[in-house]
Amino acid sequence: MSVATRRMAAVAAAAVLVPSLGGCWSGFQSGTSQQANQAVGNGANLATGDIEVRGATWVRNVANPNEATLVATFLNNGDASDSLTKVEIEPVSRMGITGGAIEVPVKGTVRTGYFSPNFINAFEFKAFPSAFVRTTFTFQNAGTVTGDVLTVPNTGQYAGVVVSVTDQQKLLELAQQGSASASPSATADTGKKAGQNAG
């Protein structure tokens, strides 16, 4: 096969691959979107003690730029459960954690911000999209870890992330309607905590 023929074959192969690769980021069910919510991709990865923070990304509300919620996965490699008790950012903001703290089960994972009833919110967010925000996570047993977490707008692959606290409360209420008969006060208590708890 001549050099020219090989070059043409390579160009043709690249042309075939471009549409399939380009589609991997389109939509929230896309491959890269799923990676972001599985704690890989462009999110920050941190660790302290037995706890790993994977794929941490601040998703900012374009309709209300002062609001942001954290998409992340927390992994517990230890033999005892732990809890995320506080999240702080720089510049300083008022923060909120669903339920006041998030338990990370033994040898298990818990997600926040997407496909999860757990939310970590910043109410006075001052970073712009594509900026990195200094973020500190404090766990009851594993201690504290700080890292730079990327900020993205809630558009494109992050359009499915619910940033607004009001909308988060509605999701919690809908999710708990099925168990309301077993625990009548669960919906009201959780909805109230989602809006009031500070980390």
C-alpha positions as CSV (number, residue, x, y, z in Angstrom):
1,M,0.0,0.0,0.0
2,S,1.4,3.4,-1.0
3,V,2.0,6.2,1.5
4,A,-0.8,8.3,-0.2
5,T,-3.2,5.4,0.1
6,R,-2.4,4.9,3.8
7,R,-2.9,8.6,4.4
8,M,-6.3,8.6,2.7
9,A,-7.3,5.6,4.8
10,A,-6.2,7.3,8.0
11,V,-8.2,10.5,7.1
12,A,-11.3,8.4,6.3
13,A,-11.0,6.6,9.6
14,A,-10.7,9.9,11.5
15,A,-13.8,11.2,9.6
16,V,-15.8,8.2,10.7
17,L,-14.7,8.5,14.4
18,V,-15.4,12.3,14.8
19,P,-19.2,12.1,14.9
20,S,-19.1,9.2,17.4
21,L,-16.6,10.9,19.6
22,G,-18.4,14.2,19.3
23,G,-21.6,12.7,20.5
24,C,-20.1,11.4,23.8
25,W,-20.6,14.7,25.5
26,S,-24.1,15.6,24.1
27,G,-26.8,15.5,26.7
28,F,-26.9,14.5,30.3
29,Q,-27.1,10.8,29.6
30,S,-23.9,11.0,27.6
31,G,-20.8,9.0,28.4
32,T,-18.8,12.0,29.8
33,S,-21.8,13.2,31.7
34,Q,-22.2,9.8,33.4
35,Q,-18.4,9.8,34.0
36,A,-18.7,13.2,35.8
37,N,-21.4,11.8,38.1
38,Q,-19.4,8.6,38.6
39,A,-16.5,10.7,40.0
40,V,-14.2,10.6,37.0
41,G,-13.5,13.1,34.3
42,N,-12.9,16.8,35.1
43,G,-14.0,16.7,38.7
44,A,-11.6,17.1,41.6
45,N,-10.5,13.9,43.4
46,L,-9.4,14.2,47.0
47,A,-8.8,11.9,50.0
48,T,-8.5,12.1,53.8
49,G,-8.3,9.1,56.1
50,D,-10.6,6.4,54.8
51,I,-12.7,8.8,52.7
52,E,-12.3,9.7,49.1
53,V,-14.0,12.6,47.4
54,R,-14.4,11.8,43.7
55,G,-15.5,14.0,40.7
56,A,-16.3,17.0,42.8
57,T,-17.7,19.9,40.6
58,W,-19.6,23.0,41.6
59,V,-22.6,23.5,39.4
60,R,-23.7,27.2,39.3
61,N,-27.2,28.3,38.6
62,V,-27.2,30.6,35.5
63,A,-30.6,32.0,36.5
64,N,-29.3,32.9,40.0
65,P,-25.4,33.1,39.9
66,N,-25.2,33.3,43.7
67,E,-26.5,29.7,43.9
68,A,-24.4,26.6,43.3
69,T,-24.7,22.9,44.3
70,L,-21.9,20.3,44.5
71,V,-21.9,17.2,42.3
72,A,-19.6,14.6,43.9
73,T,-19.2,11.0,45.1
74,F,-17.9,10.1,48.5
75,L,-16.4,6.7,49.1
76,N,-15.7,5.2,52.5
77,N,-12.9,2.6,52.4
78,G,-13.0,2.1,56.2
79,D,-14.6,-0.3,58.6
80,A,-16.8,2.3,60.3
81,S,-19.3,4.7,58.9
82,D,-18.4,8.4,58.7
83,S,-20.3,11.6,58.1
84,L,-19.6,14.7,56.0
85,T,-20.3,17.4,58.6
86,K,-19.2,20.6,56.9
87,V,-18.2,22.1,53.5
88,E,-16.6,25.5,53.3
89,I,-15.5,27.5,50.2
90,E,-13.4,30.6,49.4
91,P,-14.6,33.3,49.0
92,V,-16.7,32.5,52.1
93,S,-20.3,31.7,51.5
94,R,-23.3,30.6,53.5
95,M,-23.6,26.8,53.0
96,G,-26.2,24.1,53.4
97,I,-26.1,20.3,53.6
98,T,-29.3,18.2,53.4
99,G,-30.0,16.9,56.8
100,G,-27.1,18.9,58.3
101,A,-24.7,16.0,57.6
102,I,-24.3,13.2,55.0
103,E,-23.5,9.7,56.2
104,V,-21.0,7.8,54.1
105,P,-21.6,4.1,54.8
106,V,-19.0,1.4,55.6
107,K,-17.3,0.2,52.3
108,G,-19.9,2.2,50.4
109,T,-20.5,5.4,48.4
110,V,-22.9,8.3,48.5
111,R,-23.5,10.9,45.8
112,T,-24.6,14.5,46.0
113,G,-26.3,16.8,43.5
114,Y,-27.4,14.3,40.8
115,F,-29.4,11.0,41.1
116,S,-29.4,11.6,44.9
117,P,-31.5,13.0,47.7
118,N,-28.4,14.7,49.1
119,F,-27.4,18.2,48.3
120,I,-24.5,20.5,49.3
121,N,-25.4,24.1,48.5
122,A,-23.6,27.5,48.4
123,F,-26.0,30.4,48.7
124,E,-23.5,33.3,48.2
125,F,-21.4,31.8,45.4
126,K,-18.9,34.3,43.9
127,A,-17.0,32.2,41.4
128,F,-17.4,32.4,37.6
129,P,-17.9,29.4,35.3
130,S,-14.5,27.7,34.6
131,A,-13.0,29.1,37.8
132,F,-11.7,26.8,40.5
133,V,-13.1,27.3,44.0
134,R,-11.1,26.4,47.1
135,T,-13.3,23.9,48.9
136,T,-12.8,22.2,52.3
137,F,-14.6,19.0,53.3
138,T,-14.8,18.1,57.0
139,F,-15.7,14.5,58.0
140,Q,-16.5,13.4,61.6
141,N,-13.8,10.7,61.6
142,A,-11.6,11.1,58.6
143,G,-10.8,14.8,59.2
144,T,-10.4,17.6,56.7
145,V,-9.3,17.8,53.2
146,T,-9.0,20.9,50.9
147,G,-8.8,21.2,47.1
148,D,-9.6,23.3,44.1
149,V,-13.0,22.4,42.6
150,L,-14.0,23.4,39.1
151,T,-17.1,25.6,38.6
152,V,-19.5,24.9,35.6
153,P,-22.9,26.4,34.6
154,N,-26.0,24.3,34.8
155,T,-26.2,24.0,31.1
156,G,-25.1,21.4,28.5
157,Q,-24.2,18.1,30.2
158,Y,-25.0,19.7,33.6
159,A,-28.5,20.9,32.6
160,G,-30.0,18.0,34.6
161,V,-28.4,19.1,37.9
162,V,-31.0,20.7,40.1
163,V,-29.4,23.8,41.7
164,S,-32.3,25.7,43.1
165,V,-33.1,24.9,46.8
166,T,-36.8,25.2,46.1
167,D,-36.6,22.7,43.2
168,Q,-34.5,20.4,45.4
169,Q,-37.1,20.4,48.1
170,K,-39.8,19.5,45.5
171,L,-37.7,16.5,44.5
172,L,-37.2,15.4,48.1
173,E,-41.0,15.6,48.7
174,L,-41.8,13.6,45.6
175,A,-39.2,11.0,46.5
176,Q,-40.6,10.6,49.9
177,Q,-44.3,10.4,49.0
178,G,-44.0,6.7,48.6
179,S,-42.8,6.3,52.2
180,A,-45.1,9.0,53.7
181,S,-47.5,6.4,55.1
182,A,-44.8,4.7,57.1
183,S,-43.3,8.0,58.3
184,P,-45.8,10.9,58.0
185,S,-43.3,13.6,59.2
186,A,-40.4,12.6,57.0
187,T,-41.3,14.8,54.1
188,A,-41.8,18.0,56.1
189,D,-38.7,17.4,58.2
190,T,-36.4,16.7,55.3
191,G,-37.8,19.5,53.2
192,K,-37.2,21.9,56.0
193,K,-33.7,20.7,56.6
194,A,-32.8,21.0,53.0
195,G,-33.4,24.8,53.1
196,Q,-32.3,25.6,56.6
197,N,-29.2,23.5,57.5
198,A,-25.8,25.1,57.4
199,G,-22.6,23.2,57.1
